[in-house]
């Protein structure tokens, strides 16, 4: 009986630890695909804007270069 209670306590402690972690960083959980897509697009737009500002943009490939 003591072993069973000890095992249950370990399981509960792990659950409580995970729950505390989830509550301390709610943005790490419960994200929808739409939210994720918006965040990724926003980050990519910022990255591209920085490249344009530093004029580190490669010239577009012409059809001759691709062939």
N, CA, C and O atoms as a GROMACS GRO file, in nm:
protein
  268
    1UNK      N    1   0.083  -0.119   0.000
    1UNK     CA    2   0.000   0.000   0.000
    1UNK      C    3   0.088   0.127   0.000
    1UNK      O    4   0.058   0.224  -0.069
    2UNK      N    5   0.196   0.124   0.077
    2UNK     CA    6   0.287   0.238   0.085
    2UNK      C    7   0.353   0.262  -0.051
    2UNK      O    8   0.369   0.377  -0.092
    3UNK      N    9   0.390   0.156  -0.119
    3UNK     CA   10   0.452   0.168  -0.251
    3UNK      C   11   0.354   0.229  -0.351
    3UNK      O   12   0.393   0.313  -0.432
    4UNK      N   13   0.231   0.188  -0.346
    4UNK     CA   14   0.128   0.241  -0.436
    4UNK      C   15   0.110   0.391  -0.412
    4UNK      O   16   0.103   0.469  -0.506
    5UNK      N   17   0.102   0.430  -0.286
    5UNK     CA   18   0.087   0.572  -0.252
    5UNK      C   19   0.209   0.653  -0.296
    5UNK      O   20   0.194   0.766  -0.343
    6UNK      N   21   0.327   0.596  -0.280
    6UNK     CA   22   0.450   0.666  -0.322
    6UNK      C   23   0.449   0.686  -0.473
    6UNK      O   24   0.485   0.793  -0.522
    7UNK      N   25   0.408   0.583  -0.546
    7UNK     CA   26   0.401   0.594  -0.693
    7UNK      C   27   0.297   0.699  -0.734
    7UNK      O   28   0.322   0.778  -0.825
    8UNK      N   29   0.183   0.699  -0.669
    8UNK     CA   30   0.080   0.800  -0.700
    8UNK      C   31   0.132   0.940  -0.670
    8UNK      O   32   0.105   1.033  -0.746
    9UNK      N   33   0.205   0.955  -0.562
    9UNK     CA   34   0.261   1.086  -0.529
    9UNK      C   35   0.360   1.132  -0.635
    9UNK      O   36   0.360   1.250  -0.673
   10UNK      N   37   0.444   1.041  -0.685
   10UNK     CA   38   0.539   1.076  -0.792
   10UNK      C   39   0.463   1.121  -0.917
   10UNK      O   40   0.500   1.220  -0.980
   11UNK      N   41   0.359   1.047  -0.953
   11UNK     CA   42   0.279   1.085  -1.070
   11UNK      C   43   0.216   1.223  -1.051
   11UNK      O   44   0.217   1.305  -1.142
   12UNK      N   45   0.161   1.246  -0.932
   12UNK     CA   46   0.098   1.375  -0.906
   12UNK      C   47   0.201   1.488  -0.909
   12UNK      O   48   0.176   1.594  -0.964
   13UNK      N   49   0.318   1.463  -0.848
   13UNK     CA   50   0.422   1.566  -0.848
   13UNK      C   51   0.464   1.602  -0.990
   13UNK      O   52   0.484   1.719  -1.022
   14UNK      N   53   0.478   1.501  -1.077
   14UNK     CA   54   0.514   1.526  -1.216
   14UNK      C   55   0.403   1.606  -1.286
   14UNK      O   56   0.431   1.699  -1.361
   15UNK      N   57   0.277   1.569  -1.260
   15UNK     CA   58   0.164   1.640  -1.319
   15UNK      C   59   0.163   1.785  -1.271
   15UNK      O   60   0.145   1.877  -1.352
   16UNK      N   61   0.181   1.806  -1.142
   16UNK     CA   62   0.179   1.942  -1.088
   16UNK      C   63   0.294   2.024  -1.145
   16UNK      O   64   0.277   2.143  -1.172
   17UNK      N   65   0.410   1.962  -1.163
   17UNK     CA   66   0.525   2.032  -1.220
   17UNK      C   67   0.495   2.074  -1.363
   17UNK      O   68   0.522   2.188  -1.401
   18UNK      N   69   0.438   1.984  -1.443
   18UNK     CA   70   0.404   2.016  -1.582
   18UNK      C   71   0.297   2.124  -1.587
   18UNK      O   72   0.303   2.213  -1.671
   19UNK      N   73   0.199   2.116  -1.498
   19UNK     CA   74   0.092   2.215  -1.494
   19UNK      C   75   0.148   2.352  -1.457
   19UNK      O   76   0.107   2.453  -1.515
   20UNK      N   77   0.240   2.358  -1.362
   20UNK     CA   78   0.303   2.484  -1.323
   20UNK      C   79   0.379   2.543  -1.441
   20UNK      O   80   0.374   2.664  -1.465
   21UNK      N   81   0.451   2.458  -1.513
   21UNK     CA   82   0.526   2.504  -1.630
   21UNK      C   83   0.431   2.559  -1.735
   21UNK      O   84   0.457   2.664  -1.793
   22UNK      N   85   0.323   2.490  -1.760
   22UNK     CA   86   0.225   2.536  -1.860
   22UNK      C   87   0.165   2.670  -1.819
   22UNK      O   88   0.146   2.758  -1.903
   23UNK      N   89   0.135   2.685  -1.692
   23UNK     CA   90   0.076   2.811  -1.647
   23UNK      C   91   0.175   2.926  -1.651
   23UNK      O   92   0.134   3.042  -1.666
   24UNK      N   93   0.304   2.897  -1.638
   24UNK     CA   94   0.402   3.004  -1.639
   24UNK      C   95   0.434   3.051  -1.780
   24UNK      O   96   0.489   3.160  -1.797
   25UNK      N   97   0.400   2.973  -1.882
   25UNK     CA   98   0.425   3.012  -2.021
   25UNK      C   99   0.306   2.970  -2.108
   25UNK      O  100   0.320   2.882  -2.193
   26UNK      N  101   0.190   3.033  -2.089
   26UNK     CA  102   0.071   2.991  -2.165
   26UNK      C  103   0.086   3.009  -2.316
   26UNK      O  104   0.019   2.941  -2.393
   27UNK      N  105   0.175   3.101  -2.358
   27UNK     CA  106   0.192   3.120  -2.502
   27UNK      C  107   0.260   3.001  -2.567
   27UNK      O  108   0.257   2.987  -2.689
   28UNK      N  109   0.321   2.914  -2.487
   28UNK     CA  110   0.386   2.796  -2.541
   28UNK      C  111   0.286   2.684  -2.569
   28UNK      O  112   0.321   2.583  -2.630
   29UNK      N  113   0.163   2.701  -2.525
   29UNK     CA  114   0.060   2.601  -2.543
   29UNK      C  115  -0.062   2.665  -2.607
   29UNK      O  116  -0.071   2.787  -2.617
   30UNK      N  117  -0.153   2.583  -2.649
   30UNK     CA  118  -0.282   2.628  -2.700
   30UNK      C  119  -0.268   2.726  -2.815
   30UNK      O  120  -0.339   2.827  -2.818
   31UNK      N  121  -0.181   2.700  -2.908
   31UNK     CA  122  -0.168   2.788  -3.023
   31UNK      C  123  -0.237   2.719  -3.141
   31UNK      O  124  -0.217   2.600  -3.166
   32UNK      N  125  -0.316   2.795  -3.212
   32UNK     CA  126  -0.386   2.739  -3.327
   32UNK      C  127  -0.297   2.746  -3.449
   32UNK      O  128  -0.198   2.820  -3.452
   33UNK      N  129  -0.333   2.670  -3.550
   33UNK     CA  130  -0.256   2.674  -3.675
   33UNK      C  131  -0.261   2.813  -3.737
   33UNK      O  132  -0.162   2.860  -3.792
   34UNK      N  133  -0.376   2.878  -3.727
   34UNK     CA  134  -0.388   3.013  -3.783
   34UNK      C  135  -0.296   3.110  -3.712
   34UNK      O  136  -0.231   3.194  -3.776
   35UNK      N  137  -0.288   3.101  -3.580
   35UNK     CA  138  -0.197   3.188  -3.504
   35UNK      C  139  -0.052   3.161  -3.542
   35UNK      O  140   0.026   3.254  -3.560
   36UNK      N  141  -0.018   3.034  -3.553
   36UNK     CA  142   0.117   2.997  -3.589
   36UNK      C  143   0.151   3.052  -3.728
   36UNK      O  144   0.260   3.106  -3.748
   37UNK      N  145   0.059   3.038  -3.822
   37UNK     CA  146   0.082   3.090  -3.958
   37UNK      C  147   0.101   3.240  -3.956
   37UNK      O  148   0.191   3.292  -4.022
   38UNK      N  149   0.018   3.312  -3.880
   38UNK     CA  150   0.032   3.458  -3.870
   38UNK      C  151   0.168   3.497  -3.814
   38UNK      O  152   0.234   3.587  -3.865
   39UNK      N  153   0.211   3.428  -3.708
   39UNK     CA  154   0.340   3.459  -3.648
   39UNK      C  155   0.455   3.431  -3.745
   39UNK      O  156   0.550   3.509  -3.754
   40UNK      N  157   0.446   3.320  -3.817
   40UNK     CA  158   0.552   3.286  -3.912
   40UNK      C  159   0.557   3.387  -4.027
   40UNK      O  160   0.665   3.428  -4.069
   41UNK      N  161   0.442   3.427  -4.077
   41UNK     CA  162   0.438   3.525  -4.187
   41UNK      C  163   0.492   3.659  -4.140
   41UNK      O  164   0.567   3.724  -4.213
   42UNK      N  165   0.454   3.701  -4.020
   42UNK     CA  166   0.503   3.827  -3.967
   42UNK      C  167   0.655   3.824  -3.951
   42UNK      O  168   0.724   3.921  -3.983
   43UNK      N  169   0.707   3.713  -3.900
   43UNK     CA  170   0.853   3.701  -3.882
   43UNK      C  171   0.924   3.703  -4.017
   43UNK      O  172   1.030   3.765  -4.030
   44UNK      N  173   0.867   3.637  -4.117
   44UNK     CA  174   0.929   3.635  -4.249
   44UNK      C  175   0.924   3.774  -4.314
   44UNK      O  176   1.018   3.815  -4.381
   45UNK      N  177   0.814   3.845  -4.295
   45UNK     CA  178   0.806   3.982  -4.349
   45UNK      C  179   0.911   4.072  -4.286
   45UNK      O  180   0.974   4.152  -4.354
   46UNK      N  181   0.930   4.058  -4.154
   46UNK     CA  182   1.032   4.138  -4.087
   46UNK      C  183   1.171   4.103  -4.140
   46UNK      O  184   1.253   4.192  -4.163
   47UNK      N  185   1.197   3.975  -4.159
   47UNK     CA  186   1.327   3.931  -4.210
   47UNK      C  187   1.351   3.987  -4.350
   47UNK      O  188   1.461   4.036  -4.379
   48UNK      N  189   1.251   3.980  -4.436
   48UNK     CA  190   1.266   4.032  -4.572
   48UNK      C  191   1.283   4.184  -4.572
   48UNK      O  192   1.360   4.238  -4.651
   49UNK      N  193   1.211   4.252  -4.484
   49UNK     CA  194   1.223   4.397  -4.476
   49UNK      C  195   1.365   4.437  -4.434
   49UNK      O  196   1.420   4.534  -4.486
   50UNK      N  197   1.424   4.362  -4.342
   50UNK     CA  198   1.563   4.390  -4.300
   50UNK      C  199   1.659   4.369  -4.416
   50UNK      O  200   1.754   4.446  -4.434
   51UNK      N  201   1.636   4.265  -4.495
   51UNK     CA  202   1.723   4.239  -4.610
   51UNK      C  203   1.713   4.352  -4.712
   51UNK      O  204   1.814   4.394  -4.769
   52UNK      N  205   1.593   4.401  -4.734
   52UNK     CA  206   1.573   4.511  -4.829
   52UNK      C  207   1.641   4.637  -4.778
   52UNK      O  208   1.703   4.710  -4.855
   53UNK      N  209   1.629   4.664  -4.648
   53UNK     CA  210   1.690   4.783  -4.591
   53UNK      C  211   1.842   4.778  -4.602
   53UNK      O  212   1.905   4.883  -4.619
   54UNK      N  213   1.901   4.662  -4.594
   54UNK     CA  214   2.047   4.652  -4.604
   54UNK      C  215   2.090   4.628  -4.748
   54UNK      O  216   2.209   4.612  -4.776
   55UNK      N  217   1.996   4.626  -4.839
   55UNK     CA  218   2.022   4.605  -4.982
   55UNK      C  219   2.099   4.476  -5.006
   55UNK      O  220   2.185   4.469  -5.094
   56UNK      N  221   2.068   4.376  -4.927
   56UNK     CA  222   2.131   4.246  -4.939
   56UNK      C  223   2.037   4.151  -5.013
   56UNK      O  224   2.031   4.031  -4.983
   57UNK      N  225   1.966   4.205  -5.110
   57UNK     CA  226   1.870   4.126  -5.183
   57UNK      C  227   1.934   4.078  -5.313
   57UNK      O  228   1.980   4.160  -5.392
   58UNK      N  229   1.936   3.948  -5.336
   58UNK     CA  230   1.993   3.899  -5.462
   58UNK      C  231   1.904   3.940  -5.579
   58UNK      O  232   1.782   3.953  -5.563
   59UNK      N  233   1.964   3.959  -5.694
   59UNK     CA  234   1.885   3.996  -5.809
   59UNK      C  235   1.799   3.878  -5.851
   59UNK      O  236   1.840   3.762  -5.835
   60UNK      N  237   1.681   3.905  -5.903
   60UNK     CA  238   1.592   3.796  -5.944
   60UNK      C  239   1.658   3.716  -6.057
   60UNK      O  240   1.725   3.772  -6.143
   61UNK      N  241   1.636   3.587  -6.055
   61UNK     CA  242   1.693   3.501  -6.158
   61UNK      C  243   1.617   3.520  -6.288
   61UNK      O  244   1.494   3.529  -6.289
   62UNK      N  245   1.689   3.526  -6.396
   62UNK     CA  246   1.623   3.536  -6.527
   62UNK      C  247   1.600   3.396  -6.579
   62UNK      O  248   1.653   3.299  -6.524
   63UNK      N  249   1.521   3.385  -6.683
   63UNK     CA  250   1.493   3.254  -6.738
   63UNK      C  251   1.618   3.190  -6.795
   63UNK      O  252   1.631   3.067  -6.796
   64UNK      N  253   1.712   3.271  -6.844
   64UNK     CA  254   1.836   3.216  -6.896
   64UNK      C  255   1.919   3.151  -6.784
   64UNK      O  256   1.981   3.047  -6.805
   65UNK      N  257   1.919   3.215  -6.665
   65UNK     CA  258   1.994   3.161  -6.552
   65UNK      C  259   1.935   3.032  -6.502
   65UNK      O  260   2.007   2.944  -6.455
   66UNK      N  261   1.805   3.020  -6.512
   66UNK     CA  262   1.736   2.901  -6.459
   66UNK      C  263   1.758   2.783  -6.551
   66UNK      O  264   1.770   2.669  -6.504
   67UNK      N  265   1.764   2.806  -6.682
   67UNK     CA  266   1.776   2.697  -6.780
   67UNK      C  267   1.911   2.633  -6.780
   67UNK      O  268   1.936   2.540  -6.856
   0.00000   0.00000   0.00000
